[in-house]
């Protein structure tokens, strides 16, 4: 996979914003995320949380999160992914099941989000824990909660991870890099 690269810009300074932008299936981490973010909100963190997507867990997530005024639900088309991430500080990609090269993860990194993901599939080939994101064990509400809380509390870490994430997608996962590598491979095969 590859992603388009968002233009570099400043994030809003009013309050921290967290996004979960996935298809709303249990194996995409909906329930792990919901339970972790509820703990954070119950502790009084003044943040905005966006759940972006649709799927079978949508009603369950509404039942769990609608009482929190700082949580909003949106739907989006895949071509809008960079735009919905641009004003967010932290993106959470807590996949439980199989995951290849996660486009959701790449798009969040391209939009300069500090990312928290799980140690599933290709995500461990993209994120170096503590360098360009945080990696937690799949299915662990406690670890996900701790990682999100850590990013909320540590501005320097959040900025470092978001800057390194952005540079990682430029260096390795941009459309231009992808096209260049395919062109080189095809030229070698044909010639």
C-alpha positions as CSV (number, residue, x, y, z in Angstrom):
1,X,0.0,0.0,0.0
2,X,0.9,3.6,-0.4
3,X,-0.7,6.9,0.7
4,X,-0.9,10.4,-0.6
5,X,1.1,12.8,1.5
6,X,-0.8,15.6,3.3
7,X,0.7,19.1,3.3
8,X,2.5,19.8,6.6
9,X,0.4,22.1,8.8
10,X,-0.1,23.1,12.5
11,X,-2.7,21.1,14.5
12,X,-5.4,22.9,16.4
13,X,-4.3,24.1,19.8
14,X,-7.7,24.3,21.6
15,X,-7.9,20.7,22.8
16,X,-6.5,17.3,21.9
17,X,-8.3,15.3,19.3
18,X,-8.4,11.5,19.0
19,X,-9.7,9.6,16.0
20,X,-10.7,6.0,15.4
21,X,-11.2,5.7,11.6
22,X,-11.9,2.2,10.6
23,X,-14.7,-0.1,9.4
24,X,-16.6,-0.7,12.6
25,X,-16.1,-4.4,13.1
26,X,-14.9,-6.1,16.3
27,X,-11.8,-7.5,14.6
28,X,-10.8,-3.9,13.7
29,X,-10.6,-3.2,17.5
30,X,-13.9,-1.3,18.0
31,X,-14.6,-2.8,21.4
32,X,-11.0,-2.5,22.7
33,X,-10.9,1.1,21.6
34,X,-14.3,1.9,23.1
35,X,-13.4,0.4,26.5
36,X,-10.0,2.2,26.6
37,X,-11.4,5.6,25.5
38,X,-14.3,5.3,28.1
39,X,-11.7,4.9,30.9
40,X,-9.9,8.0,29.7
41,X,-13.1,10.0,29.4
42,X,-14.2,8.8,32.8
43,X,-11.0,10.2,34.2
44,X,-12.0,13.6,33.1
45,X,-9.6,14.2,30.1
46,X,-10.9,17.2,28.1
47,X,-10.5,15.8,24.6
48,X,-12.5,15.4,21.5
49,X,-13.0,11.8,20.2
50,X,-14.1,11.1,16.6
51,X,-15.3,7.6,15.6
52,X,-15.3,7.6,11.8
53,X,-16.8,4.7,9.8
54,X,-19.7,2.3,9.7
55,X,-20.3,-1.4,10.3
56,X,-21.9,-4.0,12.5
57,X,-20.5,-2.5,15.8
58,X,-21.8,1.0,15.1
59,X,-24.9,0.6,17.2
60,X,-22.9,-1.0,20.0
61,X,-20.4,1.9,20.0
62,X,-23.2,4.4,20.0
63,X,-24.8,2.7,23.1
64,X,-21.4,2.9,24.8
65,X,-20.3,6.4,23.8
66,X,-23.3,8.6,23.1
67,X,-23.5,9.8,26.7
68,X,-20.1,11.5,26.3
69,X,-20.6,15.0,24.8
70,X,-17.0,15.0,23.5
71,X,-17.5,12.0,21.3
72,X,-18.8,12.4,17.7
73,X,-19.6,9.9,15.0
74,X,-19.0,10.6,11.3
75,X,-19.1,8.6,8.1
76,X,-16.6,9.2,5.4
77,X,-15.5,8.0,2.0
78,X,-12.0,6.5,1.6
79,X,-10.8,9.4,-0.5
80,X,-11.7,11.7,2.5
81,X,-9.4,9.9,5.0
82,X,-6.6,12.4,4.9
83,X,-9.0,15.3,5.4
84,X,-10.7,13.7,8.5
85,X,-7.3,13.1,10.1
86,X,-5.8,16.6,9.5
87,X,-7.2,18.2,12.6
88,X,-6.6,15.2,14.9
89,X,-3.6,14.7,17.1
90,X,-3.8,11.0,17.9
91,X,-5.0,8.1,15.7
92,X,-5.8,4.7,17.1
93,X,-5.6,1.6,14.9
94,X,-6.2,-1.3,17.4
95,X,-6.7,-4.2,15.0
96,X,-7.3,-7.6,16.6
97,X,-7.6,-9.8,13.5
98,X,-5.6,-10.0,10.4
99,X,-4.0,-6.8,8.9
100,X,-1.7,-6.4,5.9
101,X,-0.1,-3.1,5.2
102,X,-2.7,-0.9,6.9
103,X,-3.9,1.9,4.7
104,X,-5.7,3.5,7.8
105,X,-2.4,3.6,9.6
106,X,-0.5,5.1,6.7
107,X,-3.2,7.8,6.2
108,X,-3.1,8.7,9.8
109,X,0.7,9.0,9.7
110,X,0.5,11.1,6.5
111,X,-1.8,13.5,8.3
112,X,0.8,13.9,11.1
113,X,-1.1,12.0,13.8
114,X,0.7,10.3,16.6
115,X,-0.4,6.7,16.1
116,X,-1.2,3.8,18.5
117,X,-1.5,0.5,16.8
118,X,-1.4,-3.2,17.7
119,X,1.3,-5.8,17.0
120,X,-0.7,-7.3,14.1
121,X,0.4,-8.1,10.6
122,X,2.0,-5.5,8.5
123,X,1.7,-2.7,11.1
124,X,4.8,-3.9,12.8
125,X,6.6,-3.4,9.5
126,X,5.5,0.3,9.5
127,X,5.7,1.4,13.1
128,X,8.9,1.3,15.2
129,X,7.6,1.4,18.7
130,X,8.7,4.7,20.3
131,X,10.1,6.1,17.1
132,X,7.1,6.8,14.8
133,X,4.2,5.4,16.9
134,X,3.3,3.2,19.8
135,X,2.6,-0.5,19.5
136,X,0.5,-2.4,22.0
137,X,-0.5,-6.1,22.2
138,X,-3.6,-6.9,20.2
139,X,-6.8,-7.1,22.3
140,X,-5.3,-5.4,25.4
141,X,-7.6,-2.7,26.7
142,X,-5.1,-1.9,29.5
143,X,-2.2,-1.4,27.1
144,X,-4.3,0.6,24.6
145,X,-5.5,2.8,27.5
146,X,-2.0,3.4,28.8
147,X,-0.6,4.2,25.3
148,X,-3.4,6.7,24.5
149,X,-3.1,8.3,28.0
150,X,0.7,8.5,27.5
151,X,0.3,10.5,24.3
152,X,-2.3,12.8,25.9
153,X,0.0,13.5,28.8
154,X,3.3,13.8,27.0
155,X,3.3,16.6,24.4
156,X,7.0,16.2,23.4
157,X,6.5,12.5,22.7
158,X,3.3,13.1,20.8
159,X,5.0,15.7,18.6
160,X,8.1,13.5,18.1
161,X,6.0,10.5,17.0
162,X,3.8,12.5,14.7
163,X,6.8,14.2,13.0
164,X,8.6,10.8,12.6
165,X,5.4,9.2,11.3
166,X,5.0,11.9,8.7
167,X,8.6,11.5,7.6
168,X,8.3,7.7,7.5
169,X,5.4,7.8,5.0
170,X,7.3,10.3,2.9
171,X,10.4,8.2,2.8
172,X,8.8,4.8,2.4
173,X,5.0,4.8,1.7
174,X,4.3,7.8,-0.6
175,X,2.6,7.2,-4.0
176,X,5.7,8.6,-5.7
177,X,8.0,6.1,-3.9
178,X,5.6,3.2,-4.7
179,X,5.4,4.2,-8.4
180,X,9.2,4.5,-8.6
181,X,9.7,1.0,-7.1
182,X,7.2,-0.6,-9.4
183,X,8.6,1.1,-12.4
184,X,12.1,-0.2,-11.5
185,X,10.9,-3.7,-10.9
186,X,8.9,-3.9,-14.2
187,X,11.9,-2.4,-16.1
188,X,14.1,-5.1,-14.7
189,X,11.7,-7.9,-15.6
190,X,11.0,-6.6,-19.1
191,X,14.6,-5.8,-20.0
